[in-house]
Amino acid sequence: MWWSHVLQQGQFTNPETPGYVGFANLPNQVHRKSVKKGFEFTLMVVGESGLGKSTLINSLFLTDLYPERIIPGAAEKIERTVQIEASTVEIEERGVKLRLTVVDTPGYGDAINSQDCFSTIIAYIDDQFERYLHDESGLNRRHIVDNRVHCCFYFISPLGHGLKPLDVQFMKAIHNKVNVVPVIAKADTLTLRERERLKRRILDEIDEHSIKIYHLPDAESDEDEEFKEQTRTLKASIPFAVVGSNQQIEAKGKKVRGRLYPWGVVEVENPEHNDFLKLRTMLITHMQDLQEVTQDLHYENFRSERLKRGGRFELLEVPPDPIFLLLQLALFHFSSQLSTALP
Amino acid sequence: HYYCRQSESIGSTLLGYIGIDTIIEQMRKKTMKAGFDFNIMIVGHSGLGKSTLVNTLFKSQVSRWSSGWGGEHKIPKTVEIKAVSHVIEEGGVKMKLTVIDTPGFGDQINNENCWDPISKYINEQYEKFLKEEVNIARKKRIPDTRVHCCLYFISPTGHSLRQLDIEFMKHLSRVVNIIPVIAKSDTMTPDEKNEFKHRVRKELETHGIEYYPQNEFDDDMEDKNENDKIREAMPFAVVGSDKEFQVNGKRVLGRKTAWGVVEVENPNHCEFALLRDFLIRSHLQDLKEVTHNIHYETYRARRLNDNGGLHPISANNTQESNL
């Protein structure tokens, strides 16, 4: 194969202009297929009980993901270990389908001794990777379901002076497996100054402990100024300090989502009151990137570690022959089929 | 282990606008930036205007016989595979187009198994992709050299398909997307053309040759309806040209004869425009997807089945690829 120099065709506005081939229509073809296929996204939420996680999730997607909630009492909570609850909902907007799975982790941090409370969560994340690796190595790949966790919102209590030891330990344990987005919960307990101080404190501690949180990519040079400004604002507001609410309150003559206090109304969607809108904007505009980082970084890390560990065969130090690797994968696939399936 | 509770609800109603549809726009921007690869193979004996047609399709000198090569078209002794890549840009979309020519095909006295080098090349590209895919440290974007489309040129004899045409398409239609075209169709009158097309289609059917778009891969009713119309109009009878002439005050691509100008893009003269719209404007992405999701997967499954299974591997066991 040899390359020729880049042949430039001018920008054509009239499709029937001589010189117009028509492959500029390719993005539309891709678009049409994407709309038909729809998207899958898995969001995990982790944090102690009572930090407003469920309320926030409902607010984010303007849908009631948890319609019948029974809040367990303290006695019940002590005995429980961390559970994994996955709820899937299909949302459609302007013809685009999103299959959203929210993975809740009730029981996290509730026990008196929270020493081991996140091994369950890590096992869940790894299991989704394992499942995907298995499917990807299999024979029938037409309908692989992607249940890998694309993003984890970690809820930090606004009552402390920064990160707690549990917060640090947990984030360090999962930052190489999932995109971590730290969120300051129930931000209406803080004044604006206290909020800024807490944010700075948290960022310092994240740095100090070398915790890798999800980094928003910088806006590309060819994006418009508005988008660039939006990206800058988002980056400057991390970690987001949010308030959630399912109630509509009357304020300034209109109905808003908010919390009614004797001293005023906290409006969820008011950017001056909290970062809720920023969190939502970040999630939606970066959904694709979150999936890509999960696929290209976290999943590939898992996969290479897993393959190196191997099923029944140890890989040689010498770079393996690709056909040997293929055999390895095939055997990995068949031997996994023989082992017990996940409950 | 752990207990995992799953719940599912369909068709949740939203209580406001979130912006999920903007995800499509994000994807579109990303794919546009990344650019597209498209690999097209042209097969047919010499003199059928293959190179001219490809140049006409992409409105650039993309085939082997670009102006830099000089006029000599020597017929090689065996079938050769010659791939040439160009990057072309249109409306902000960059495409790396690779045209794979197969000189020598059908030109020998004895053309038995002359499709073997072609089959080998196609499978080699699948193998290359597979090797990269199973690598421990694999590339983020695996370079795609697989043949997405094979344009097969039928000689406009006016009678029927030749034995070689049938054999080639039978062997290769299960391995790659084949789009048969009737070359140099300006040698036939409209009636002769219709009769020939009809006869060719019947023969393809008789021999069970599934050309692209294949019936069995229609995704849904919408696709099926659209593709049915296309299948019934195939094979497209085309004319290629890279010369422009003045007709009725407009400049058109065509062939000037003593009795008139054959206009390449005039649907009354030939079906070039139909082929172009079908190949480039509506089905380009689908050609790639069928190659990846069907043909490549078939190859991969065969490889896994041949080499996998539960027999132990000995140190001397070297498997040869099915090339």
Interface residues (C-beta under 8 A of the other chain):
Chain A: M1 W2 W3 S4 V6 L7 Q8 Q9 Q11 F12 P18 G19 Y20 V21 G22 F23 A24 N25 L26 P27 Q29 V30 H31 K33 S34 V35 K36 F39 F61 L62 T63 V82 Q83 I84 E85 A86 S87 T88 V89 E90 I91 E92 E93 R94 G95 V96 L98 T120 A123 Y124 L139 N140 R141 R142 E220 R280 T281 I284 T285 M287 Q288 D289 D296 E300 R303 S304 L307 K308 F313 L315 P322 I323 F324 L325 L326 L327 L329 A330 L331 H333 F334 L342 P343
Chain B: H1 Y2 Y3 C4 R5 Q6 S7 E8 S9 I10 G11 S12 T13 L14 L15 G16 Y17 I18 G19 I20 D21 T22 I23 I24 Q26 M27 R28 K30 T31 M32 K33 F36 F38 L57 F58 K59 S60 S66 A83 V84 S85 H86 V87 I88 E89 E90 G91 G92 V93 M95 T98 L130 K131 V134 N135 I136 A137 R138 K140 D219 D220 E244 R251 L253 R276 D277 I280 R281 S282 H283 L284 Q285 D286 E289 N293 E297 A301 R303 L304 N305 N307 G308 G309 L310 I313 T318 Q319 S321
